[in-house]
């Protein structure tokens, strides 16, 4: 009996030790597994975080660079806005002044139209009376309209086609062309060129355009949209007209329509015209030079009116020396 109890006690003790040993072994195994895996996880986490930080820093640098560019652009835009505001203020002042001038000129124009109508009526009556007294075959030697001699048989128009004329005074240019043609009921030849010497009708280059109602109508219609390049100087057109059409047996008048002279020297132009527009035996030049000045430049600031003043000075001198008349308009619209 005593031996059996000892065997049972020994069996139980050994099993308990086995269980405890297995438990410790499991714990040791878990610790070993944990220590092996943990550094790998931490290393991966560290690498991922460093990449995220690098990306964020790169984006931050990009944002800072873009911010500098935007700030610089904003500064430029603010400066441009300030300049535009100043320009708008100046334009408003110019517009107010021009409106005042327009109102005054419109009132004056109505008076002038009435006077011109009365003068035209008087001229027609005088012509009828002269025909009755002097006979149908009488030819006047010195007909003047508004101070402009209109005894020429051939007329040439030299028209400034620059942007200032075409954009601001073109309706007035067409009106003046029609008015000038009307004081010449019939001529032997007409020619139209711009201030650069370019012909309105290239197939009539160097030739006279035959005068007829149909030709005049075609000239007026073409003028509405005629806009070749111009350097805002009538010199080339005047010299081209004289060199191409000067003739000792023809009475020719050149009508210059313009608003500014951008050339270097007025004196040089006068000397050139004196050389090519020679005097005849009676001491008069065979090509008359008339001019009509459009005051486009005088609507600008005083410091920007220089080219308009130079045009008036040049054409007044050329008209005086070449038997013509300079007419300065008070309004260009």
C-alpha positions as YAML, in Angstrom:
chain: A
units: angstrom
residues:
- id: 1
  name: UNK
  ca: [0.00, 0.00, 0.00]
- id: 2
  name: UNK
  ca: [2.74, 2.45, 0.82]
- id: 3
  name: UNK
  ca: [4.53, 1.86, -2.49]
- id: 4
  name: UNK
  ca: [1.49, 2.62, -4.63]
- id: 5
  name: UNK
  ca: [0.97, 6.01, -2.97]
- id: 6
  name: UNK
  ca: [4.59, 6.99, -3.64]
- id: 7
  name: UNK
  ca: [4.24, 6.09, -7.31]
- id: 8
  name: UNK
  ca: [1.10, 8.21, -7.64]
- id: 9
  name: UNK
  ca: [2.81, 11.15, -5.96]
- id: 10
  name: UNK
  ca: [5.87, 10.91, -8.22]
- id: 11
  name: UNK
  ca: [3.71, 10.68, -11.34]
- id: 12
  name: UNK
  ca: [1.82, 13.85, -10.45]
- id: 13
  name: UNK
  ca: [5.00, 15.77, -9.64]
- id: 14
  name: UNK
  ca: [6.64, 14.92, -12.94]
- id: 15
  name: UNK
  ca: [3.56, 15.93, -14.98]
- id: 16
  name: UNK
  ca: [3.37, 19.26, -13.18]
- id: 17
  name: UNK
  ca: [7.01, 19.90, -13.94]
- id: 18
  name: UNK
  ca: [6.39, 19.07, -17.60]
- id: 19
  name: UNK
  ca: [3.55, 21.56, -17.78]
- id: 20
  name: UNK
  ca: [5.60, 24.31, -16.17]
- id: 21
  name: UNK
  ca: [8.53, 23.64, -18.48]
- id: 22
  name: UNK
  ca: [6.30, 23.74, -21.55]
- id: 23
  name: UNK
  ca: [4.83, 27.04, -20.37]
- id: 24
  name: UNK
  ca: [8.25, 28.60, -19.86]
- id: 25
  name: UNK
  ca: [9.36, 27.30, -23.19]
- id: 26
  name: UNK
  ca: [6.35, 28.88, -24.89]
- id: 27
  name: UNK
  ca: [7.07, 32.19, -23.19]
- id: 28
  name: UNK
  ca: [10.71, 32.05, -24.28]
- id: 29
  name: UNK
  ca: [9.64, 31.22, -27.81]
- id: 30
  name: UNK
  ca: [7.21, 34.15, -27.88]
- id: 31
  name: UNK
  ca: [9.92, 36.49, -26.65]
- id: 32
  name: UNK
  ca: [12.28, 35.31, -29.33]
- id: 33
  name: UNK
  ca: [9.68, 35.77, -32.05]
- id: 34
  name: UNK
  ca: [8.78, 39.23, -30.78]
- id: 35
  name: UNK
  ca: [12.39, 40.45, -30.70]
- id: 36
  name: UNK
  ca: [13.05, 39.21, -34.22]
- id: 37
  name: UNK
  ca: [9.94, 40.82, -35.84]
- id: 38
  name: UNK
  ca: [9.90, 44.14, -33.94]
- id: 39
  name: UNK
  ca: [13.03, 45.76, -35.50]
- id: 40
  name: UNK
  ca: [11.72, 45.00, -39.01]
- id: 41
  name: UNK
  ca: [8.42, 46.78, -38.31]
- id: 42
  name: UNK
  ca: [10.15, 49.75, -36.73]
- id: 43
  name: UNK
  ca: [12.62, 50.02, -39.62]
- id: 44
  name: UNK
  ca: [9.82, 50.04, -42.19]
- id: 45
  name: UNK
  ca: [7.88, 52.66, -40.23]
- id: 46
  name: UNK
  ca: [10.99, 54.86, -40.00]
- id: 47
  name: UNK
  ca: [11.63, 54.63, -43.75]
- id: 48
  name: UNK
  ca: [7.99, 55.46, -44.58]
- id: 49
  name: UNK
  ca: [7.93, 58.46, -42.26]
- id: 50
  name: UNK
  ca: [11.17, 59.85, -43.71]
- id: 51
  name: UNK
  ca: [9.71, 59.61, -47.22]
- id: 52
  name: UNK
  ca: [6.54, 61.43, -46.16]
- id: 53
  name: UNK
  ca: [8.59, 64.18, -44.51]
- id: 54
  name: UNK
  ca: [10.76, 64.57, -47.65]
- id: 55
  name: UNK
  ca: [7.65, 64.83, -49.85]
- id: 56
  name: UNK
  ca: [6.13, 67.42, -47.54]
- id: 57
  name: UNK
  ca: [9.34, 69.46, -47.50]
- id: 58
  name: UNK
  ca: [9.52, 69.37, -51.30]
- id: 59
  name: UNK
  ca: [5.91, 70.54, -51.57]
- id: 60
  name: UNK
  ca: [6.62, 73.28, -49.04]
- id: 61
  name: UNK
  ca: [9.53, 74.55, -51.13]
- id: 62
  name: UNK
  ca: [7.35, 74.52, -54.26]
- id: 63
  name: UNK
  ca: [4.61, 76.45, -52.47]
- id: 64
  name: UNK
  ca: [7.13, 79.02, -51.24]
- id: 65
  name: UNK
  ca: [8.51, 79.46, -54.77]
- id: 66
  name: UNK
  ca: [5.03, 79.83, -56.25]
- id: 67
  name: UNK
  ca: [4.16, 82.34, -53.54]
- id: 68
  name: UNK
  ca: [7.15, 84.50, -54.52]
- id: 69
  name: UNK
  ca: [6.11, 84.38, -58.17]
- id: 70
  name: UNK
  ca: [2.50, 85.26, -57.33]
- id: 71
  name: UNK
  ca: [3.63, 88.14, -55.12]
- id: 72
  name: UNK
  ca: [5.85, 89.47, -57.90]
- id: 73
  name: UNK
  ca: [3.04, 89.19, -60.46]
- id: 74
  name: UNK
  ca: [0.65, 90.87, -58.04]
- id: 75
  name: UNK
  ca: [3.05, 93.80, -57.64]
- id: 76
  name: UNK
  ca: [3.32, 94.20, -61.43]
- id: 77
  name: UNK
  ca: [-0.46, 94.02, -61.84]
- id: 78
  name: UNK
  ca: [-0.94, 96.66, -59.16]
- id: 79
  name: UNK
  ca: [1.50, 98.96, -60.94]
- id: 80
  name: UNK
  ca: [-0.28, 98.40, -64.26]
- id: 81
  name: UNK
  ca: [-3.63, 99.06, -62.61]
- id: 82
  name: UNK
  ca: [-2.31, 102.32, -61.20]
- id: 83
  name: UNK
  ca: [-1.05, 103.38, -64.63]
- id: 84
  name: UNK
  ca: [-4.38, 102.48, -66.25]
- id: 85
  name: UNK
  ca: [-6.25, 104.49, -63.66]
- id: 86
  name: UNK
  ca: [-4.05, 107.50, -64.38]
- id: 87
  name: UNK
  ca: [-4.61, 107.03, -68.11]
- id: 88
  name: UNK
  ca: [-8.38, 106.79, -67.64]
- id: 89
  name: UNK
  ca: [-8.31, 109.99, -65.61]
- id: 90
  name: UNK
  ca: [-6.38, 111.76, -68.38]
- id: 91
  name: UNK
  ca: [-8.69, 110.43, -71.08]
- id: 92
  name: UNK
  ca: [-11.71, 111.62, -69.15]
- id: 93
  name: UNK
  ca: [-10.18, 115.06, -68.97]
- id: 94
  name: UNK
  ca: [-9.43, 114.99, -72.71]
- id: 95
  name: UNK
  ca: [-12.95, 113.78, -73.45]
- id: 96
  name: UNK
  ca: [-14.46, 116.58, -71.41]
- id: 97
  name: UNK
  ca: [-12.33, 119.15, -73.22]
- id: 98
  name: UNK
  ca: [-13.13, 117.69, -76.64]
- id: 99
  name: UNK
  ca: [-16.85, 117.67, -75.87]
- id: 100
  name: UNK
  ca: [-16.61, 121.35, -75.03]
- id: 101
  name: UNK
  ca: [-14.73, 122.06, -78.25]
- id: 102
  name: UNK
  ca: [-17.19, 119.99, -80.25]
- id: 103
  name: UNK
  ca: [-20.18, 121.86, -78.83]
- id: 104
  name: UNK
  ca: [-18.54, 125.19, -79.67]
- id: 105
  name: UNK
  ca: [-17.46, 124.07, -83.14]
- id: 106
  name: UNK
  ca: [-20.88, 122.60, -83.88]
- id: 107
  name: UNK
  ca: [-22.50, 125.94, -83.16]
- id: 108
  name: UNK
  ca: [-19.92, 127.69, -85.28]
- id: 109
  name: UNK
  ca: [-20.32, 125.11, -88.08]
- id: 110
  name: UNK
  ca: [-24.03, 125.82, -88.33]
- id: 111
  name: UNK
  ca: [-23.21, 129.50, -88.83]
- id: 112
  name: UNK
  ca: [-20.49, 128.66, -91.37]
- id: 113
  name: UNK
  ca: [-22.81, 126.37, -93.34]
- id: 114
  name: UNK
  ca: [-25.31, 129.16, -93.63]
- id: 115
  name: UNK
  ca: [-22.64, 131.59, -94.80]
- id: 116
  name: UNK
  ca: [-21.22, 129.07, -97.30]
- id: 117
  name: UNK
  ca: [-24.68, 128.46, -98.68]
- id: 118
  name: UNK
  ca: [-25.20, 132.16, -99.19]
- id: 119
  name: UNK
  ca: [-21.76, 132.49, -100.82]
- id: 120
  name: UNK
  ca: [-22.45, 129.57, -103.15]
- id: 121
  name: UNK
  ca: [-25.80, 131.08, -104.13]
- id: 122
  name: UNK
  ca: [-24.14, 134.45, -104.75]
- id: 123
  name: UNK
  ca: [-21.44, 132.75, -106.83]
- id: 124
  name: UNK
  ca: [-24.02, 131.03, -108.99]
- id: 125
  name: UNK
  ca: [-25.92, 134.26, -109.53]
- id: 126
  name: UNK
  ca: [-22.69, 136.09, -110.35]
- id: 127
  name: UNK
  ca: [-21.74, 133.41, -112.85]
- id: 128
  name: UNK
  ca: [-25.09, 133.67, -114.63]
- id: 129
  name: UNK
  ca: [-24.82, 137.44, -114.70]
- id: 130
  name: UNK
  ca: [-21.24, 137.31, -116.03]
- id: 131
  name: UNK
  ca: [-22.26, 134.87, -118.74]
- id: 132
  name: UNK
  ca: [-25.05, 137.22, -119.79]
- id: 133
  name: UNK
  ca: [-22.78, 140.26, -119.87]
- id: 134
  name: UNK
  ca: [-19.53, 138.73, -121.12]
- id: 135
  name: UNK
  ca: [-20.84, 135.99, -123.36]
- id: 136
  name: UNK
  ca: [-20.70, 132.20, -123.23]
- id: 137
  name: UNK
  ca: [-17.13, 132.06, -124.55]
- id: 138
  name: UNK
  ca: [-15.62, 134.08, -121.69]
- id: 139
  name: UNK
  ca: [-13.10, 132.21, -119.50]
- id: 140
  name: UNK
  ca: [-12.12, 133.55, -116.09]
- id: 141
  name: UNK
  ca: [-8.38, 133.88, -115.43]
- id: 142
  name: UNK
  ca: [-8.36, 133.81, -111.65]
- id: 143
  name: UNK
  ca: [-11.33, 132.11, -110.02]
- id: 144
  name: UNK
  ca: [-11.07, 132.02, -106.22]
- id: 145
  name: UNK
  ca: [-13.19, 129.95, -103.84]
- id: 146
  name: UNK
  ca: [-12.56, 130.67, -100.17]
- id: 147
  name: UNK
  ca: [-9.19, 132.16, -101.12]
- id: 148
  name: UNK
  ca: [-8.16, 129.06, -103.09]
- id: 149
  name: UNK
  ca: [-7.46, 129.54, -106.84]
- id: 150
  name: UNK
  ca: [-9.45, 127.00, -108.84]
- id: 151
  name: UNK
  ca: [-8.15, 127.71, -112.33]
- id: 152
  name: UNK
  ca: [-6.30, 124.37, -112.68]
- id: 153
  name: UNK
  ca: [-7.14, 121.82, -115.36]
- id: 154
  name: UNK
  ca: [-5.64, 118.87, -113.49]
- id: 155
  name: UNK
  ca: [-5.93, 118.11, -109.75]
- id: 156
  name: UNK
  ca: [-4.00, 115.71, -107.53]
- id: 157
  name: UNK
  ca: [-4.99, 114.73, -104.00]
- id: 158
  name: UNK
  ca: [-2.22, 113.71, -101.59]
- id: 159
  name: UNK
  ca: [-3.99, 112.26, -98.54]
- id: 160
  name: UNK
  ca: [-2.46, 111.22, -95.21]
- id: 161
  name: UNK
  ca: [-3.70, 107.67, -94.53]
- id: 162
  name: UNK
  ca: [-2.07, 107.28, -91.11]
- id: 163
  name: UNK
  ca: [-3.94, 105.86, -88.12]
- id: 164
  name: UNK
  ca: [-4.67, 109.27, -86.60]
- id: 165
  name: UNK
  ca: [-6.37, 110.45, -89.80]
- id: 166
  name: UNK
  ca: [-8.14, 107.19, -90.67]
- id: 167
  name: UNK
  ca: [-9.43, 106.53, -87.15]
- id: 168
  name: UNK
  ca: [-10.47, 110.05, -86.16]
- id: 169
  name: UNK
  ca: [-10.91, 112.30, -89.19]
- id: 170
  name: UNK
  ca: [-11.84, 110.03, -92.10]
- id: 171
  name: UNK
  ca: [-15.45, 111.21, -92.38]
- id: 172
  name: UNK
  ca: [-14.19, 114.78, -92.57]
- id: 173
  name: UNK
  ca: [-11.60, 113.78, -95.18]
- id: 174
  name: UNK
  ca: [-14.31, 112.32, -97.40]
- id: 175
  name: UNK
  ca: [-16.42, 115.43, -96.91]
- id: 176
  name: UNK
  ca: [-13.54, 117.73, -97.89]
- id: 177
  name: UNK
  ca: [-12.70, 115.62, -100.94]
- id: 178
  name: UNK
  ca: [-16.28, 115.87, -102.18]
- id: 179
  name: UNK
  ca: [-16.35, 119.63, -101.48]
- id: 180
  name: UNK
  ca: [-13.09, 120.13, -103.40]
- id: 181
  name: UNK
  ca: [-14.30, 118.11, -106.38]
- id: 182
  name: UNK
  ca: [-17.51, 120.14, -106.42]
- id: 183
  name: UNK
  ca: [-15.64, 123.40, -107.00]
- id: 184
  name: UNK
  ca: [-14.11, 121.81, -110.10]
- id: 185
  name: UNK
  ca: [-17.20, 120.87, -112.15]
- id: 186
  name: UNK
  ca: [-14.99, 119.45, -114.88]
- id: 187
  name: UNK
  ca: [-11.25, 118.92, -115.25]
- id: 188
  name: UNK
  ca: [-9.02, 117.16, -117.75]
- id: 189
  name: UNK
  ca: [-7.54, 114.72, -115.26]
- id: 190
  name: UNK
  ca: [-7.60, 113.61, -111.62]
- id: 191
  name: UNK
  ca: [-5.16, 111.58, -109.54]
- id: 192
  name: UNK
  ca: [-5.32, 110.26, -105.94]
- id: 193
  name: UNK
  ca: [-2.33, 109.10, -103.91]
- id: 194
  name: UNK
  ca: [-1.46, 108.89, -100.25]
- id: 195
  name: UNK
  ca: [1.29, 110.75, -98.43]
- id: 196
  name: UNK
  ca: [3.75, 107.94, -99.25]
- id: 197
  name: UNK
  ca: [3.12, 108.35, -103.00]
- id: 198
  name: UNK
  ca: [1.04, 105.16, -103.30]
- id: 199
  name: UNK
  ca: [-1.74, 105.38, -105.90]
- id: 200
  name: UNK
  ca: [-5.37, 104.75, -105.03]
- id: 201
  name: UNK
  ca: [-5.79, 102.98, -108.40]
- id: 202
  name: UNK
  ca: [-2.57, 101.17, -109.27]
- id: 203
  name: UNK
  ca: [-3.55, 100.67, -112.93]
- id: 204
  name: UNK
  ca: [-3.48, 104.48, -113.32]
- id: 205
  name: UNK
  ca: [0.04, 104.77, -111.93]
- id: 206
  name: UNK
  ca: [1.79, 107.72, -113.58]
- id: 207
  name: UNK
  ca: [-1.34, 108.48, -115.63]
- id: 208
  name: UNK
  ca: [-4.26, 110.86, -115.30]
- id: 209
  name: UNK
  ca: [-7.64, 109.41, -114.36]
- id: 210
  name: UNK
  ca: [-10.18, 110.69, -116.90]
- id: 211
  name: UNK
  ca: [-12.78, 112.92, -115.26]
- id: 212
  name: UNK
  ca: [-16.38, 111.75, -115.37]
- id: 213
  name: UNK
  ca: [-19.27, 111.41, -112.88]
- id: 214
  name: UNK
  ca: [-18.65, 107.67, -112.76]
- id: 215
  name: UNK
  ca: [-14.94, 108.10, -112.02]
- id: 216
  name: UNK
  ca: [-15.67, 110.59, -109.26]
- id: 217
  name: UNK
  ca: [-18.18, 108.23, -107.70]
- id: 218
  name: UNK
  ca: [-15.62, 105.39, -107.80]
- id: 219
  name: UNK
  ca: [-13.01, 107.63, -106.12]
- id: 220
  name: UNK
  ca: [-15.40, 108.57, -103.30]
- id: 221
  name: UNK
  ca: [-16.46, 104.95, -102.73]
- id: 222
  name: UNK
  ca: [-12.86, 103.69, -102.71]
- id: 223
  name: UNK
  ca: [-11.80, 106.40, -100.27]
- id: 224
  name: UNK
  ca: [-14.14, 105.06, -97.57]
- id: 225
  name: UNK
  ca: [-11.95, 102.00, -96.91]
- id: 226
  name: UNK
  ca: [-8.64, 103.10, -98.45]
- id: 227
  name: UNK
  ca: [-5.97, 102.71, -95.76]
- id: 228
  name: UNK
  ca: [-2.44, 101.99, -97.10]
- id: 229
  name: UNK
  ca: [0.62, 102.39, -94.88]
- id: 230
  name: UNK
  ca: [1.65, 105.95, -93.98]
- id: 231
  name: UNK
  ca: [4.58, 107.50, -92.09]
- id: 232
  name: UNK
  ca: [2.57, 110.64, -91.22]
- id: 233
  name: UNK
  ca: [4.58, 112.89, -93.51]
- id: 234
  name: UNK
  ca: [3.32, 114.39, -96.81]
- id: 235
  name: UNK
  ca: [6.78, 114.85, -98.32]
- id: 236
  name: UNK
  ca: [6.95, 111.61, -100.33]
- id: 237
  name: UNK
  ca: [3.48, 112.14, -101.82]
- id: 238
  name: UNK
  ca: [4.13, 115.76, -102.81]
- id: 239
  name: UNK
  ca: [7.50, 115.04, -104.46]
- id: 240
  name: UNK
  ca: [6.12, 111.95, -106.21]
- id: 241
  name: UNK
  ca: [3.18, 113.95, -107.58]
- id: 242
  name: UNK
  ca: [5.40, 116.77, -108.90]
- id: 243
  name: UNK
  ca: [8.02, 114.47, -110.45]
- id: 244
  name: UNK
  ca: [5.39, 112.24, -112.09]
- id: 245
  name: UNK
  ca: [2.99, 114.88, -113.43]
- id: 246
  name: UNK
  ca: [4.89, 118.16, -113.76]
- id: 247
  name: UNK
  ca: [4.38, 119.58, -117.23]
- id: 248
  name: UNK
  ca: [5.02, 123.04, -118.61]
- id: 249
  name: UNK
  ca: [1.81, 123.02, -120.67]
- id: 250
  name: UNK
  ca: [-0.58, 121.92, -117.88]
- id: 251
  name: UNK
  ca: [-2.16, 123.82, -115.00]
- id: 252
  name: UNK
  ca: [-1.96, 121.44, -112.05]
- id: 253
  name: UNK
  ca: [-3.06, 121.80, -108.44]
- id: 254
  name: UNK
  ca: [-2.06, 119.50, -105.60]
- id: 255
  name: UNK
  ca: [-4.34, 119.28, -102.57]
- id: 256
  name: UNK
  ca: [-2.62, 117.92, -99.46]
- id: 257
  name: UNK
  ca: [-4.89, 116.53, -96.69]
- id: 258
  name: UNK
  ca: [-3.04, 115.81, -93.45]
- id: 259
  name: UNK
  ca: [-2.60, 116.35, -89.73]
- id: 260
  name: UNK
  ca: [1.10, 116.00, -88.92]
- id: 261
  name: UNK
  ca: [4.66, 116.14, -90.24]
- id: 262
  name: UNK
  ca: [7.11, 113.66, -88.68]
- id: 263
  name: UNK
  ca: [10.07, 114.44, -90.93]
- id: 264
  name: UNK
  ca: [13.39, 115.84, -89.76]
- id: 265
  name: UNK
  ca: [13.64, 119.25, -91.45]
- id: 266
  name: UNK
  ca: [11.01, 121.64, -92.81]
- id: 267
  name: UNK
  ca: [13.67, 123.69, -94.58]
- id: 268
  name: UNK
  ca: [14.99, 120.65, -96.49]
- id: 269
  name: UNK
  ca: [11.48, 119.84, -97.76]
- id: 270
  name: UNK
  ca: [10.92, 123.42, -98.92]
- id: 271
  name: UNK
  ca: [14.26, 123.39, -100.78]
- id: 272
  name: UNK
  ca: [13.47, 120.09, -102.49]
- id: 273
  name: UNK
  ca: [10.07, 121.31, -103.69]
- id: 274
  name: UNK
  ca: [11.63, 124.57, -104.92]
- id: 275
  name: UNK
  ca: [14.05, 122.56, -107.08]
- id: 276
  name: UNK
  ca: [11.56, 120.17, -108.64]
- id: 277
  name: UNK
  ca: [8.60, 122.59, -109.00]
- id: 278
  name: UNK
  ca: [10.38, 125.06, -111.23]
- id: 279
  name: UNK
  ca: [9.12, 128.49, -112.20]
- id: 280
  name: UNK
  ca: [8.04, 129.27, -115.74]
- id: 281
  name: UNK
  ca: [9.01, 132.31, -117.82]
- id: 282
  name: UNK
  ca: [6.44, 134.47, -116.00]
- id: 283
  name: UNK
  ca: [7.91, 133.63, -112.60]
- id: 284
  name: UNK
  ca: [5.03, 131.42, -111.45]
- id: 285
  name: UNK
  ca: [5.19, 127.73, -110.70]
- id: 286
  name: UNK
  ca: [3.26, 125.33, -112.89]
- id: 287
  name: UNK
  ca: [2.11, 123.19, -109.95]
- id: 288
  name: UNK
  ca: [0.08, 124.88, -107.25]
- id: 289
  name: UNK
  ca: [0.20, 123.35, -103.78]
- id: 290
  name: UNK
  ca: [-2.83, 123.75, -101.52]
- id: 291
  name: UNK
  ca: [-3.25, 122.13, -98.14]
- id: 292
  name: UNK
  ca: [-6.04, 121.41, -95.68]
- id: 293
  name: UNK
  ca: [-4.96, 120.80, -92.10]
- id: 294
  name: UNK
  ca: [-7.03, 118.53, -89.89]
- id: 295
  name: UNK
  ca: [-6.57, 119.41, -86.18]
- id: 296
  name: UNK
  ca: [-6.40, 115.82, -84.92]
- id: 297
  name: UNK
  ca: [-3.16, 116.38, -83.02]
- id: 298
  name: UNK
  ca: [-4.51, 119.48, -81.28]
- id: 299
  name: UNK
  ca: [-7.03, 117.36, -79.38]
- id: 300
  name: UNK
  ca: [-4.10, 115.76, -77.53]
- id: 301
  name: UNK
  ca: [-2.02, 117.13, -74.67]
- id: 302
  name: UNK
  ca: [-0.02, 120.23, -75.49]
- id: 303
  name: UNK
  ca: [3.31, 118.40, -75.35]
- id: 304
  name: UNK
  ca: [2.05, 115.93, -78.00]
- id: 305
  name: UNK
  ca: [0.96, 118.60, -80.51]
- id: 306
  name: UNK
  ca: [4.41, 119.21, -82.00]
- id: 307
  name: UNK
  ca: [3.88, 117.18, -85.20]
- id: 308
  name: UNK
  ca: [0.60, 118.99, -85.86]
- id: 309
  name: UNK
  ca: [2.27, 122.38, -85.49]
- id: 310
  name: UNK
  ca: [5.10, 121.30, -87.80]
- id: 311
  name: UNK
  ca: [2.59, 120.17, -90.46]
- id: 312
  name: UNK
  ca: [0.86, 123.55, -90.36]
- id: 313
  name: UNK
  ca: [4.20, 125.38, -90.60]
- id: 314
  name: UNK
  ca: [5.43, 123.25, -93.49]
- id: 315
  name: UNK
  ca: [2.24, 123.42, -95.56]
- id: 316
  name: UNK
  ca: [1.75, 127.14, -94.96]
- id: 317
  name: UNK
  ca: [5.24, 127.78, -96.34]
- id: 318
  name: UNK
  ca: [4.83, 125.40, -99.29]
- id: 319
  name: UNK
  ca: [1.46, 126.91, -100.19]
- id: 320
  name: UNK
  ca: [2.90, 130.44, -100.01]
- id: 321
  name: UNK
  ca: [5.89, 129.58, -102.21]
- id: 322
  name: UNK
  ca: [3.91, 127.53, -104.74]
- id: 323
  name: UNK
  ca: [0.91, 129.75, -105.45]
- id: 324
  name: UNK
  ca: [-1.52, 127.90, -103.23]
- id: 325
  name: UNK
  ca: [-3.48, 128.33, -100.00]
- id: 326
  name: UNK
  ca: [-3.33, 126.65, -96.62]
- id: 327
  name: UNK
  ca: [-6.65, 126.11, -94.82]
- id: 328
  name: UNK
  ca: [-6.64, 124.96, -91.21]
- id: 329
  name: UNK
  ca: [-9.90, 123.34, -90.10]
- id: 330
  name: UNK
  ca: [-11.26, 124.01, -86.62]
- id: 331
  name: UNK
  ca: [-12.86, 120.57, -86.32]
- id: 332
  name: UNK
  ca: [-11.90, 117.14, -87.66]
- id: 333
  name: UNK
  ca: [-15.24, 115.36, -87.09]
...
